[in-house]
């Protein structure tokens, strides 16, 4: 239920802000607005303004919206209201009205990011878990437990890293922009600060997909291999393991973090009945050797091992917070960088340098909406801001059915001195609609594929 509510609220807010941008700008230029609708399909509720004559409507399907303006291309307009028709406005006014929707979404993102920056958000520190074998981080010598202190593009000044998400952002930018990232870090093994160059330029274009960060070697923050609550009569309890035991070694394998321990436990069941293991644990400051045999369970078509205990301590956290002006400045910078990164990924998809798997549909968006809402108010605001940037950038693409397509028409008119012919407008609208439907189809297929085991 939370996922559905969060999804509906997110879509309603984003659409309302987008359409309000069109609506408010149209009214400011003296254009008569006939209808302001949030949602499509049959009218659920609505009312008409006596003063302006605008009908305000909430539709049954809350997946979009529209602003219908007086326009001689849609229906005959009385001579007395001719000056209020959209098609009779100066070119600059029409362009401003069309651009106001996406711009409103980008401004909303700045407001939301600023709010989060002022409130402050608790995020995991940039301490790394053990990277997968053959990943870029593993190749660079990372073993797990390293704390990232500074990061930046090769040859440029480094920026201080305050959180795990901040480091992931640098890695994502480096991968998409095909630039290496220089990092400074320290390790739990001592030896002072160290520096290494992460060669993200070695990534293949098709590596830029939903699994990008895993291929680089970063998935979740560091979590100590400490046991939490034990399940009654589970393998851990039967072996006399206890809550807060810290696992140092399994047989002859040194344990770096909870991710590695969980993987070893799961893998123990893949070849049949799990074998007896010897765990070296720290309990009350003393090391103890304990024998344990994980129990075999079925997870879909897979046979895995389980011990009946929560594995992993909560990650170390840090509060990221900014003052009034710094918060606004950081919000503007992040909105700008996110917009550029989104455009770059879209461009790479078009020319085949990035996977189509990057496209996500309503199921994935709803899933992230629910997860972010479950994490708290500020995380939901961050999700809303990201979606607002995506919606704003998407609508600025030069596709005829989108706001960006109409802006291209106006650019042509400004350069040539005459509007695009009606015949060509109709043809381009059909082409744009086909392209948009194809993108939506791919996104939905990606959604379904992610749901499959």
C-alpha positions in Angstrom: 0.0 0.0 0.0 2.9 2.4 0.8 4.4 1.8 -2.6 1.1 2.7 -4.3 0.4 5.8 -2.2 4.0 7.0 -2.6 3.8 6.5 -6.4 0.5 8.3 -6.8 1.7 11.2 -4.6 5.0 11.5 -6.5 3.3 11.5 -10.0 0.6 13.9 -8.8 3.1 16.4 -7.4 5.5 16.2 -10.5 2.6 16.5 -13.0 0.9 19.3 -11.1 4.1 21.4 -10.9 4.8 20.8 -14.6 1.4 21.8 -15.8 1.2 24.7 -13.3 4.3 26.1 -15.1 2.5 26.1 -18.4 -0.7 27.4 -16.8 0.8 30.3 -14.8 3.0 31.4 -17.7 0.0 31.3 -20.1 -2.1 33.4 -17.7 0.8 35.8 -17.3 0.9 36.4 -21.1 -2.9 36.9 -21.2 -3.7 33.5 -22.8 -7.1 32.1 -21.8 -6.8 28.6 -20.2 -9.8 26.4 -20.9 -8.8 23.4 -18.7 -6.2 22.5 -16.2 -6.2 18.7 -15.7 -4.2 16.5 -13.4 -4.7 12.9 -14.8 -6.3 11.6 -17.9 -9.5 9.7 -18.6 -13.0 10.2 -17.1 -13.4 13.2 -14.8 -13.4 12.3 -11.1 -13.9 15.7 -9.6 -13.7 19.2 -11.0 -14.9 22.8 -10.8 -15.0 25.9 -13.0 -13.6 29.3 -12.0 -16.3 32.0 -12.4 -13.7 34.7 -12.8 -11.4 33.1 -15.4 -13.7 30.4 -16.9 -10.9 27.8 -16.4 -12.1 24.3 -15.6 -10.0 22.5 -13.1 -10.2 18.7 -13.4 -8.8 15.6 -11.7 -8.9 12.6 -14.1 -9.2 9.0 -13.2 -5.7 8.0 -14.5 -3.1 9.9 -12.5 -0.3 9.3 -14.9 0.0 12.7 -16.5 -1.9 15.9 -17.1 -2.4 18.8 -19.6 -3.3 22.4 -19.9 -5.8 23.2 -22.7 -5.6 26.8 -24.0 -7.8 28.8 -26.3 -6.4 28.1 -29.8 -7.8 28.7 -33.3 -6.1 25.5 -34.5 -8.5 23.5 -32.2 -11.8 25.4 -32.7 -13.2 28.7 -33.9 -12.5 31.6 -31.5 -14.8 34.6 -31.1 -13.3 37.9 -32.4 -13.5 39.4 -28.9 -11.2 36.7 -27.6 -8.9 36.4 -30.5 -6.1 38.2 -28.6 -6.3 35.6 -25.8 -5.7 32.6 -28.2 -2.4 30.8 -27.9 -1.7 30.7 -31.6 -2.0 34.6 -31.8 0.8 35.2 -29.3 4.3 36.4 -30.2 6.8 33.7 -30.8 8.7 34.5 -27.6 5.6 34.2 -25.5 4.6 30.8 -27.0 8.2 29.5 -26.4 8.1 30.8 -22.8 4.7 29.1 -22.2 6.0 25.8 -23.6 9.4 25.9 -21.8 7.8 26.8 -18.5 6.7 23.2 -17.7 10.1 21.6 -17.8 11.7 24.6 -16.1 9.2 24.3 -13.3 10.3 20.7 -12.8 13.9 21.8 -12.6 13.1 24.6 -10.2 11.1 22.1 -8.0 14.2 19.9 -7.9 16.3 22.8 -6.7 13.7 23.6 -4.0 13.5 19.9 -2.9 17.3 19.5 -2.8 17.7 22.7 -0.9 15.1 21.6 1.6 17.0 18.3 2.1 20.3 20.2 2.5 18.8 22.4 5.1 17.1 19.6 7.1 20.1 17.4 6.8 20.1 13.7 5.8 21.7 10.8 7.6 23.8 8.8 5.0 26.3 5.9 5.3 29.9 7.0 5.5 32.0 6.3 2.4 33.4 3.0 3.7 33.6 0.3 1.1 32.5 -3.4 1.4 34.7 -6.0 -0.3 34.4 -5.5 -4.1 33.5 -8.4 -6.4 36.4 -10.3 -8.1 37.2 -8.8 -11.5 35.7 -5.5 -10.7 37.6 -2.2 -11.2 37.9 -1.6 -7.4 39.2 -5.1 -6.9 41.7 -4.6 -9.7 42.8 -1.3 -8.0 43.6 -3.2 -4.8 40.6 -2.5 -2.6 39.8 -5.3 -0.2 37.0 -3.8 1.9 36.9 -1.5 4.9 38.6 1.4 3.1 37.2 4.9 3.8 37.1 7.3 0.8 38.2 10.7 1.8 38.6 12.6 -1.5 37.6 12.1 -5.1 37.7 13.9 -8.4 38.4 13.5 -12.1 41.9 12.7 -13.2 44.0 15.9 -13.4 41.5 18.0 -11.5 41.1 19.2 -7.9 39.6 16.6 -5.6 36.5 17.1 -3.5 35.9 15.9 0.0 33.6 12.9 0.2 31.1 13.0 3.0 29.0 10.0 2.3 28.7 6.7 0.4 26.2 8.2 -2.0 28.6 11.0 -2.7 31.3 8.6 -3.8 28.8 6.6 -6.0 27.9 9.9 -7.7 31.5 10.4 -8.7 31.8 6.9 -10.0 28.6 7.2 -12.0 29.8 10.5 -13.5 33.1 9.1 -14.4 31.7 6.0 -16.1 29.1 8.0 -18.1 31.6 10.7 -19.1 34.4 8.2 -19.8 36.8 9.8 -17.4 39.1 8.3 -14.8 38.5 9.1 -11.1 41.3 9.8 -8.7 40.5 8.9 -5.0 42.3 9.3 -1.7 41.4 6.9 1.1 42.6 5.3 4.3 42.4 1.6 5.3 41.6 -0.2 8.6 45.1 -1.7 8.3 46.8 1.7 8.8 49.6 3.1 6.8 48.2 6.6 6.3 46.3 8.1 3.4 46.7 6.4 0.0 45.8 7.4 -3.5 44.8 5.4 -6.5 43.4 6.1 -10.0 40.2 4.2 -10.9 40.4 3.6 -14.7 36.7 3.9 -15.6 37.7 4.6 -19.2 38.2 0.8 -19.5 34.5 0.2 -19.1 32.8 -1.0 -22.3 29.9 1.2 -23.6 27.4 -1.7 -22.9 28.6 -1.8 -19.2 26.7 1.4 -18.7 23.4 -0.1 -17.5 21.5 -0.8 -14.3 24.4 -3.0 -13.0 27.1 -0.3 -13.7 28.1 0.3 -10.1 28.3 -3.4 -9.3 30.7 -3.8 -12.3 32.8 -1.0 -10.9 32.8 -2.9 -7.6 30.6 -0.8 -5.3 27.2 -1.9 -4.2 26.5 -1.4 -0.5 28.3 0.4 2.3 30.7 -1.5 4.6 28.9 -3.6 7.2 30.9 -5.4 9.9 30.4 -9.2 9.9 28.6 -9.2 13.2 25.6 -11.3 14.0 22.3 -9.8 14.9 19.1 -11.5 16.1 19.2 -15.3 15.9 16.2 -17.4 14.7 15.1 -19.9 17.3 16.3 -23.4 16.5 18.3 -22.1 13.5 21.8 -23.3 12.6 23.4 -20.4 14.4 21.6 -21.0 17.7 22.2 -24.7 17.5 25.9 -24.0 17.0 25.9 -21.8 20.2 26.7 -18.6 18.2 25.4 -15.4 19.9 24.1 -12.0 19.0 27.0 -9.5 18.6 29.5 -12.2 17.7 32.0 -10.8 15.1 33.2 -13.3 12.5 36.9 -13.1 11.7 37.4 -16.3 9.6 35.4 -19.1 8.0 37.7 -22.2 7.7 40.8 -20.7 6.0 39.0 -17.6 4.6 39.5 -14.3 6.3 36.2 -12.4 6.5 36.4 -8.7 5.6 32.7 -7.7 5.9 29.1 -8.9 6.1 28.7 -9.0 2.3 31.5 -11.6 2.0 30.1 -13.6 4.9 26.6 -13.7 3.5 27.9 -14.8 0.1 29.9 -17.6 1.7 26.8 -18.8 3.7 24.6 -18.8 0.6 27.2 -20.5 -1.6 27.6 -23.3 0.9 24.3 -24.9 -0.3 24.9 -24.8 -4.0 26.6 -28.2 -4.2 24.2 -30.1 -2.0 24.1 -30.5 1.8 26.4 -27.8 3.3 29.5 -29.0 5.0 30.5 -28.4 8.6 32.5 -25.1 8.8 34.8 -23.7 11.5 34.1 -20.1 12.3 36.6 -17.9 14.3 34.5 -15.3 16.2 35.2 -12.5 18.6 33.0 -12.6 21.7 33.5 -10.2 24.6 37.0 -9.4 23.4 38.0 -13.0 23.2 38.4 -15.2 20.1 36.5 -18.5 19.9 36.3 -21.2 17.3 32.8 -22.6 16.6 31.7 -25.3 14.3 28.5 -24.7 12.3 26.7 -26.3 9.4 24.4 -24.0 7.4 21.0 -25.4 6.6 20.0 -26.2 3.1 17.0 -24.2 1.8 15.4 -23.6 -1.6 15.2 -20.1 -3.0 13.3 -20.5 -6.3 15.4 -22.8 -8.4 18.5 -22.3 -6.3 19.8 -24.3 -3.3 21.4 -22.0 -0.8 22.7 -22.1 2.7 21.2 -20.3 5.7 22.2 -20.0 9.3 19.1 -18.4 10.8 20.6 -15.1 11.9 20.8 -11.5 10.8 24.3 -11.1 9.3 25.8 -7.6 9.3 25.9 -4.5 11.6 24.3 -1.2 10.6 26.8 0.9 8.5 28.5 3.9 10.1 26.5 7.0 9.4 27.1 10.7 8.9 24.7 13.7 8.8 25.1 15.8 5.6 23.7 19.3 6.2 24.3 22.8 4.7 23.6 26.3 5.7 21.0 28.5 3.9 23.1 29.8 1.0 25.4 26.8 0.7 22.3 24.6 0.7 20.8 26.5 -2.3 24.2 26.5 -4.1 24.7 22.8 -3.6 21.1 22.1 -4.8 21.6 24.2 -8.0 24.9 22.4 -8.7 23.4 19.0 -8.1 20.4 19.7 -10.3 22.6 21.0 -13.1 25.0 18.0 -12.9 22.1 15.5 -12.8 20.5 17.2 -15.8 23.7 17.0 -17.8 24.3 13.4 -16.8 20.7 12.4 -17.7 21.1 14.1 -21.1 24.4 12.4 -21.7 23.0 8.9 -20.9 20.0 9.5 -23.2 22.4 10.6 -25.9 24.5 7.5 -25.4 21.4 5.3 -25.6 20.5 6.8 -28.9 23.9 6.3 -30.5 24.3 2.8 -28.9 27.0 3.7 -26.4 24.8 2.8 -23.4 22.4 0.0 -22.8 18.7 0.3 -23.3 18.4 -1.3 -19.9 18.9 2.2 -18.4 15.3 3.0 -19.4 12.9 2.4 -16.5 9.1 2.3 -16.5 6.3 2.8 -14.0 6.9 -0.4 -12.1 10.5 0.5 -11.3 9.5 4.1 -10.5 6.8 2.9 -8.1 9.2 0.5 -6.5 11.7 3.3 -5.8 8.9 5.6 -4.6 7.8 3.0 -2.0 11.4 2.2 -0.9 12.3 5.9 -0.5 9.1 6.7 1.4 9.8 3.7 3.7 13.3 5.2 4.4 11.9 8.5 5.6 10.7 12.0 4.6 14.0 13.3 3.4 14.8 10.3 1.3 11.4 10.6 -0.4 12.2 14.3 -1.1 15.4 13.2 -2.7 13.5 10.7 -4.9 11.0 13.4 -5.9 13.8 15.8 -6.8 15.5 13.1 -9.0 12.2 12.3 -10.7 11.5 16.0 -11.2 14.9 16.5 -13.0 14.2 13.4 -15.2 10.8 14.7 -16.1 12.1 18.2 -16.9 15.0 16.9 -19.0 12.8 14.3 -20.8 10.3 17.0 -21.8 13.0 19.2 -23.3 14.1 16.4 -25.7 13.4 17.5 -29.3 10.6 15.0 -29.9 7.5 16.5 -31.6 5.1 15.2 -29.0 7.1 16.7 -26.1 7.7 20.3 -25.1 11.2 20.2 -26.6 9.7 19.3 -30.0 7.4 22.4 -29.9 10.4 24.5 -29.0 12.2 23.2 -32.1 9.2 24.3 -34.2 9.6 27.8 -32.7 13.3 27.8 -33.4 12.7 26.9 -37.0 10.1 29.7 -37.2 12.5 32.2 -35.7 15.3 31.3 -38.1 13.1 30.9 -41.3 10.5 33.6 -40.6 7.6 31.2 -41.2 6.0 28.4 -39.1 6.4 24.7 -39.8 3.7 23.6 -42.3 0.7 22.0 -40.8 1.3 18.8 -42.9 4.8 18.5 -41.6 3.6 19.1 -38.1 1.1 16.3 -38.3 3.8 13.9 -39.8 6.4 14.8 -37.2 3.8 14.3 -34.4 3.2 10.8 -35.6 6.9 10.0 -35.8 7.4 11.4 -32.3 4.5 9.4 -30.9 6.0 6.2 -32.4 9.4 6.9 -30.9 7.8 7.7 -27.5 5.7 4.6 -27.5 8.8 2.5 -28.4 10.7 4.0 -25.5 7.8 3.3 -23.2 7.6 -0.3 -24.5 11.3 -0.9 -23.8 11.0 0.6 -20.3 8.1 -1.7 -19.5 9.9 -4.7 -20.8 12.9 -3.7 -18.6 10.5 -3.5 -15.6 9.1 -7.0 -16.3 12.6 -8.4 -16.8 13.7 -7.0 -13.4 10.8 -8.7 -11.8 11.7 -12.1 -13.2 13.9 -14.4 -11.1 
